[in-house]
Amino acid sequence: MDWFAPIDSYCERLGPAYWAEPVNALTNLAFVVAAAVVWPRVRGIGRALAAVLALIGLGSWLFHTHANRLTGLMDVLPILAFILLYIFAASRDMLGMRGWQAGLATAAFLPYAALTVPLFQRVPGLGSSAAYAPVPVLILLYALLLVRRAPATARGLAAGAGLLVLSLTFRTLDGPLCAALPLGTHFLWHLLNALMLGWMIEVWRRHRLAAEGRPR
């Protein structure tokens, strides 16, 4: 496999140059801004989530400036790390699991994704966004589990799932709308996803404070 083979996946890119996707590249700053906003508000695993959030922006920046297989991997690995870390935090701190139980719940994401991604790949027009489609479903499952014991947290998670669905919609429409919108819509995936991930950290933070009986 040629790790440095160029990739042309998005509407905005017209060639192999560094600034071939200026908007897609620059909107990754939204992840760094979101991380900077939540960083002073959280402690412990919340800071780990904020750090990974910033890495998502860096990995995506590298992919949208040096579009190849290697930077593509650097783009998706921080996203996977955030998902796994958040599952652990949500399982432990929201559902009240012990550490080892939260670890098992986190590990279960991999077979869950392996089973559900092929199903979403059958949805016409979803394309590569099928790889992310199981995530809002999982967030809604956690929201349902928390409806009675922590309704405010459940609403926050549901709002996060809604934001993710909206951002995935723009990610999916980038190719189909390219002829009408040469800039594409992928940059909106960046902006909305940065907002969504920052919000998800805030939902975790608020739940922790409520559980400790402290004001937000």
C-alpha positions, 0 to 999 in steps of 0.5 A: 500500500502506498501511504502517500498516494494522493486522495481526492475525496471532497468537492473543494479539492481540485488538485494535490496542492497544500491549499487545495482545500482552504475552507476544509482546512481552516474550519478545523480550527473550530475543534481547537477552539472548542477544546480551548473553551472546555479545557478550563471547565473540566478536570480528569477524564474531561481534560483528556477528552478536550485534548483529544478534541484538539487532536481531531482538529490537527489530524483533520487539518493534516488530511485536508492539506496533505490528502493521502492515506497516511494523513487519512489515518491520522484523521480518523484515529483521534475520532475513534479515540474520542468515541472510546474515551467518551463511552468509558466516561459515560458508562462510568460516570453517567450509568454508574458502572465500575471501571472494569465494567466501563472498560468492557462497555468501551471495548464492546464498541468495536464489535458493535461498529463491525456489525452496524456499519455494514448495515448503514452501508446499505442505505442509499447515498450514505457513502463513507458517512456510514462509518459514523452512523452507528455513533448517534444511535449509540448516543441515543441508547445512552440517552434512553437509559438515562431518561428516568435517572438523569433526564437533563443528561438524557436531553443533553445527549439527545441534543448531541445526537441530533447535532451529529445527525445534522453534521453527518447530513452535510458530510454526506451531501458534499459529493451530491451537491458538488455541481451546484455548490463547488465549495462543497458542504464538508466544512459544515461537518467540521463546524457542527462536529466541533460544536457537538463534541464540545457540547458532549464534554459539557453534558458530561461535566454537567452530569458530574456536577449534578451528581456531586450536588454542585451548581453548574 
